[in-house]
Amino acid sequence: MKETYAETALLTFGPVPSRRLGRSLGINNIVPKICSYACTYCQLGNTLKMQIEREAFYSIESIVSSVRMRIDASNKRHEAIDYLAFVPDGEPTLDLNLEHAISALRPFGIKIAVISNASLIDRSDVRDALCKSDWVSLKTDTAVESTWHRLDRPSGKLDFHALQNGALAFREVFKGVLATETMLVKGVNDSEYELETTAAWLQRLRPDICYISVPTRPPAQNDVNAPLNETIAKAYHIFKERGLNTELLITYEGDEFAYTESRENDLLGILSVHPMRKEAVVKFLEKSGGNWEEVARLIKDGELKETHYQGHTYYARVLKKPVKSA
């Protein structure tokens, strides 16, 4: 398994502002865009390849090298890094090397997070891998199976109840911080029944913190919208009544994106997993000494796309299926 320098550079991005983790250096350990779900609200667009089998996508050496490069560049610019976060443009636990990659990153002395859709949590090897990290987020959009199919659009090979049991098993052995994230979509999982059912399930799971979020970037489906403010407030109240430590993730995270010596690779790396508002891209270019002509060229070359959502202009990487070697 041998990656080019450009591929190695794009394995990481940031550090970027995170509403959950402060300043996180992102690790993109999955080939675009392989996932076990095809969530209607996904900010990265539609899943290019549905998969639930684990495999090794990139070498551990390449991941470590890319992280080291980002850390060195961040240190030169006095950019703080609070977490190394596995938050790729697919499901991170599909990576067969995840456990070994986490262990290989330990010498950097920075806490490690994994943001997962929890679709493989019924597997003991996945639970073992996640136990190596300091902070894990498990997607929990609903506790109603029919809604799970409608909203997260999982692989047909996944078993809803097996995943719930897997999450409970993980809770019993994980020593770090366990977070859950519930993305509320108007008219889908935001009814009182849905919220009460999800809150009751989370009460069983006993996470350290429950995040309630809403779509803030262009979703995969055009008909996806955030619930009304009154509904979000009701959800928060229902979760709190169950004794859940709850936090809302409904605001914009900010424009402070870091860069290294390769501005184009930095921008492509961020936009592969983290669509940015136009204001954020402008600020990034100003800080790194670039200009808008670079963005225009990347759009013309088919590397970036411009989209609009809730009155804002966003830019995202055009994700393409990998070309198989002959």
Secondary structure, DSSP 4 states (H G I P E B T S, - for coil): ----HHHHHTTEEEEEEETTTEEEEEE--S-TTEESB--TT-TT-S-SEE--S-B--S-HHHHHHHHHHHHHHHHHTT----EEEE--SS-GGGBTTHHHHHHHHGGG--EEEEEE--TTTTSHHHHHHHTTSSEEEEE---S-HHHHHHHT-B-TT--HHHHHHHHHHHHHH--SEEEEEEE--TTTS-SHHHHHHHHHHHHHH--SEEEEE---S--SSTT--PPPHHHHHHHHHHHHHTT--EEEE-S---S-----S-HHHHHHHHHHH--EEHHHHHHHHHHHT--HHHHHHHHHTTSEEEEEETTEEEEEE---PPPPP-
